[in-house]
Amino acid sequence: MSEQSPRFRRVLDQFAGYKPGKAPAVAAGKTFKLSSNESPYDPLPSVAAVIADAARHINRYPDNTAAALTEAIANRFGVPAGHIAVGCGSVGIAQQLLEAVGEPGAEVMYAWRSFEAYPYLTDLANATSVQVPLRDFGHDLPAMAAAITERTRLIFVCTPNNPTGTAVKRAELIAFLDQVPADCLVVLDEAYVQYVRDPEAPDGLSLYASRPNVAVLRTFSKAYGLAGLRVGYLVGHEPVAQAVRKTMLPFTVNSLAQAAAVASLAAEAELLERVEQVVKERDRVRTELLGQGWTVPPTEANFVWLPLGEESAEFSDACDAAGVSVRPYSTDGVRVTIADREANDAFLAAAASYSRRA
Ligand SMILES: *Cc1c(COP(=O)(O)O)cnc(C)c1O
């Protein structure tokens, strides 16, 4: 037998794939998973009932056009159905967009540090990443504008930014968009938009309307609590939505996800009450952390960022040992998801008892 293994694209040697947040390491006692920005709440009974009902028909393929869900999104947000494309989570749509623009020489720009899927999905799409360092934990939009070349095909603006929590301001975003060439797509990744309370933050849906090269990504995973079902959507002008439909894996949004997403829009008021609880907890956690002496950038998302540098792994391990899993990012910092009060208190206690290096 030959020693040689099948040959794959060389780009696969450069990374290990997406690393999801871990469950807490300790086996005994109550543990809390604060590593993946999920909703801490069980599904709403009304949504769970719709999923159970939909489960009776899973011998059939789902609606490949997701007509009912598309209609529900269109009605909810007052956008044309033709401007909507649904996908297997918004990360699935990000992959489809990259596939639609990716070719050797194409550049994909995003702030760094930002969402971890951007670099490896860009590599997979045969495009080149251009990473523009964050400034004060937020997007440096003037530097991003200055880094645009004729090869720039797509720019992600993740707002609020994962993992730092900062949101861009409407005025600076508009000034940025005005400098982006018409043939370059700007994708506003608004996975956490429901948690935003800054009145100066932008609303992607009002910005995209007059700009054919701007699209918005949203998800049912976070505020709507459907992370396990994988459904998100894009709102953009017809050619952009078309590109996403063309690069879609057939039947990529399953029938349970479609039904649950429609039911979640119908139950949105109830879900947004839960979001409000998380927002209150977020502000309490940040205030307590500041009181404990930590540096925590202002956050508009359902998580906080602790820029701990070299100490990130150590702090993360200490939280783990206390039954709280958080998300370390090499030597940059640690992201901690806001959950219910009990979980947040467990994290705050772990943070308070951690002794920092001198
Ligand atoms: C969680 C997240 C997503 C996507 O989640 P899906 O579950 O794939 O919809 C997209 N962008 C950012 C920045 C996220 O944090």
The ligand as an SDF file (V2000), in Angstrom:
LIG
                    3D

 15 15  0  0  0  0  0  0  0  0999 V2000
  -22.8790   33.9210   15.7230 C   0  0  0  0  0  0  0  0  0  0  0  0
  -22.4360   34.7680   14.5750 C   0  0  0  0  0  0  0  0  0  0  0  0
  -22.8820   34.5710   13.2690 C   0  0  0  0  0  0  0  0  0  0  0  0
  -23.6890   33.4860   12.7910 C   0  0  0  0  0  0  0  0  0  0  0  0
  -24.3050   32.6420   13.2870 O   0  0  0  0  0  0  0  0  0  0  0  0
  -25.2200   31.5930   12.5750 P   0  0  0  0  0  0  0  0  0  0  0  0
  -25.5320   30.7140   13.6980 O   0  0  0  0  0  0  0  0  0  0  0  0
  -24.3920   30.9610   11.4970 O   0  0  0  0  0  0  0  0  0  0  0  0
  -26.3610   32.3460   12.0150 O   0  0  0  0  0  0  0  0  0  0  0  0
  -22.5170   35.4300   12.2680 C   0  0  0  0  0  0  0  0  0  0  0  0
  -21.7230   36.4430   12.5170 N   0  0  0  0  0  0  0  0  0  0  0  0
  -21.2490   36.6710   13.7280 C   0  0  0  0  0  0  0  0  0  0  0  0
  -20.3840   37.8300   13.9370 C   0  0  0  0  0  0  0  0  0  0  0  0
  -21.5790   35.8430   14.7970 C   0  0  0  0  0  0  0  0  0  0  0  0
  -21.0580   36.0740   15.9900 O   0  0  0  0  0  0  0  0  0  0  0  0
  1  2  1  0
  2  3  1  0
  2 14  2  0
  3  4  1  0
  3 10  2  0
  4  5  1  0
  5  6  1  0
  6  7  2  0
  6  8  1  0
  6  9  1  0
 10 11  1  0
 11 12  2  0
 12 13  1  0
 12 14  1  0
 14 15  1  0
M  END
$$$$
